[in-house]
C-alpha cells in the first residue's frame, strides 16, 4: 500500500512540475512558438489545398 501511495505522490509531483514548466514556457515563448506553429500549419494547408 505505501508503495502505491509513493507512486501517486511522484505522479502528482511530476504533473505539477510539468504544469509549471508549461505555464512558464507559454508566458515566455508562447507567442513566438504560436507564430511558428501557425506559419507551419499555413504552409501545410497551402501544400494540401494547392
Residue frames as a rotation matrix with the C-alpha (Angstrom) as fourth column:
UNK 1
0.560 0.828 0.000 0.00
0.828 -0.560 0.000 0.00
0.000 0.000 -1.000 0.00
UNK 2
0.451 -0.427 -0.784 2.71
0.142 -0.832 0.536 2.60
-0.881 -0.353 -0.314 0.86
UNK 3
-0.636 -0.692 0.342 4.40
0.435 0.045 0.900 1.88
-0.638 0.720 0.272 -2.49
UNK 4
-0.104 0.695 0.711 1.16
0.973 -0.078 0.219 2.75
0.208 0.714 -0.668 -4.28
UNK 5
0.773 0.352 -0.527 0.94
0.513 -0.836 0.194 5.97
-0.372 -0.421 -0.827 -2.29
UNK 6
-0.083 -0.899 -0.429 4.51
0.142 -0.437 0.888 6.85
-0.986 0.013 0.163 -3.33
UNK 7
-0.602 -0.084 0.794 3.64
0.774 0.182 0.606 6.21
-0.195 0.980 -0.044 -6.98
UNK 8
0.418 0.847 0.327 0.69
0.882 -0.464 0.075 8.59
0.215 0.257 -0.942 -6.76
UNK 9
0.640 -0.250 -0.727 2.79
0.280 -0.805 0.523 11.22
-0.716 -0.539 -0.445 -4.96
UNK 10
-0.459 -0.888 0.025 5.52
0.293 -0.125 0.948 11.01
-0.839 0.442 0.318 -7.61
UNK 11
-0.373 0.400 0.837 2.99
0.923 0.065 0.380 11.15
0.097 0.914 -0.393 -10.46
UNK 12
0.706 0.698 -0.115 1.23
0.708 -0.698 0.110 14.15
-0.004 -0.159 -0.987 -8.93
UNK 13
0.331 -0.679 -0.655 4.53
0.187 -0.634 0.751 15.91
-0.925 -0.371 -0.083 -8.30
UNK 14
-0.657 -0.585 0.476 5.63
0.538 0.079 0.839 15.32
-0.528 0.808 0.263 -11.88
UNK 15
0.045 0.779 0.626 2.30
0.970 -0.183 0.158 16.64
0.237 0.600 -0.764 -13.12
UNK 16
0.791 0.232 -0.567 2.66
0.449 -0.848 0.280 19.81
-0.416 -0.476 -0.775 -11.03
UNK 17
-0.143 -0.930 -0.339 6.23
0.156 -0.360 0.920 20.38
-0.977 0.078 0.196 -12.27
UNK 18
-0.599 -0.032 0.800 5.10
0.783 0.183 0.594 19.79
-0.166 0.983 -0.085 -15.86
UNK 19
0.473 0.857 0.207 2.22
0.873 -0.488 0.024 22.26
0.121 0.169 -0.978 -15.45
UNK 20
0.603 -0.318 -0.732 4.54
0.199 -0.828 0.524 24.91
-0.773 -0.461 -0.436 -14.00
UNK 21
-0.518 -0.847 0.118 7.05
0.285 -0.040 0.958 24.38
-0.807 0.530 0.262 -16.84
UNK 22
-0.315 0.478 0.820 4.30
0.946 0.089 0.312 24.52
0.076 0.874 -0.480 -19.48
UNK 23
0.753 0.618 -0.225 2.94
0.642 -0.765 0.052 27.76
-0.140 -0.184 -0.973 -17.96
UNK 24
0.235 -0.759 -0.607 6.44
0.084 -0.606 0.791 29.26
-0.968 -0.237 -0.079 -17.87
UNK 25
-0.686 -0.479 0.548 7.09
0.543 0.166 0.823 28.32
-0.485 0.862 0.146 -21.50
UNK 26
0.080 0.795 0.601 3.72
0.983 -0.161 0.083 29.70
0.163 0.585 -0.795 -22.60
UNK 27
0.819 0.224 -0.529 4.35
0.377 -0.904 0.200 33.02
-0.434 -0.363 -0.825 -20.86
UNK 28
0.024 -0.909 -0.416 7.92
-0.075 -0.416 0.906 33.32
-0.997 0.009 -0.078 -22.17
UNK 29
-0.854 -0.495 -0.158 7.98
-0.223 0.075 0.972 31.76
-0.469 0.866 -0.174 -25.62
UNK 30
-0.198 0.860 0.469 4.29
0.473 0.503 -0.723 31.17
-0.858 0.079 -0.507 -26.25
UNK 31
0.559 0.485 -0.673 3.86
-0.261 -0.667 -0.698 33.98
-0.787 0.566 -0.246 -28.76
UNK 32
-0.186 -0.697 -0.693 6.89
-0.937 -0.087 0.339 33.11
-0.296 0.712 -0.637 -30.91
UNK 33
-0.870 -0.098 0.483 6.07
-0.040 0.991 0.129 29.39
-0.491 0.093 -0.866 -30.77
UNK 34
0.091 0.983 0.162 2.47
0.346 0.121 -0.930 30.11
-0.934 0.141 -0.329 -31.72
UNK 35
0.422 0.007 -0.907 3.62
-0.689 -0.648 -0.325 32.22
-0.590 0.762 -0.269 -34.67
UNK 36
-0.637 -0.722 -0.271 5.96
-0.742 0.477 0.471 29.45
-0.211 0.501 -0.839 -35.86
UNK 37
-0.691 0.434 0.578 3.23
0.263 0.896 -0.359 26.84
-0.674 -0.096 -0.733 -35.42
UNK 38
0.390 0.876 -0.283 0.69
0.041 -0.324 -0.945 28.95
-0.920 0.357 -0.162 -37.31
UNK 39
0.104 -0.431 -0.896 3.18
-0.921 -0.381 0.077 29.51
-0.375 0.818 -0.437 -40.12
UNK 40
-0.884 -0.441 0.157 3.89
-0.373 0.865 0.335 25.77
-0.283 0.238 -0.929 -40.32
UNK 41
-0.316 0.853 0.415 0.17
0.401 0.516 -0.757 24.99
-0.860 -0.073 -0.505 -40.31
UNK 42
0.479 0.470 -0.741 -0.46
-0.396 -0.637 -0.661 27.56
-0.783 0.610 -0.119 -43.03
UNK 43
-0.358 -0.693 -0.625 2.33
-0.907 0.098 0.410 26.05
-0.223 0.714 -0.664 -45.14
UNK 44
-0.876 0.094 0.473 0.88
0.085 0.996 -0.040 22.55
-0.474 0.005 -0.880 -44.70
UNK 45
0.112 0.994 0.012 -2.59
0.298 -0.022 -0.954 23.80
-0.948 0.110 -0.298 -45.61
UNK 46
0.290 -0.056 -0.955 -1.24
-0.756 -0.626 -0.193 25.61
-0.587 0.778 -0.223 -48.69
UNK 47
-0.741 -0.618 -0.264 0.54
-0.656 0.580 0.484 22.47
-0.146 0.531 -0.835 -49.85
UNK 48
-0.687 0.517 0.510 -2.53
0.283 0.837 -0.468 20.34
-0.669 -0.177 -0.722 -49.18
UNK 49
0.302 0.953 0.007 -5.06
0.474 -0.144 -0.869 22.52
-0.827 0.266 -0.495 -50.99
UNK 50
-0.421 -0.514 -0.748 -2.87
-0.382 -0.647 0.660 23.70
-0.823 0.563 0.076 -53.84
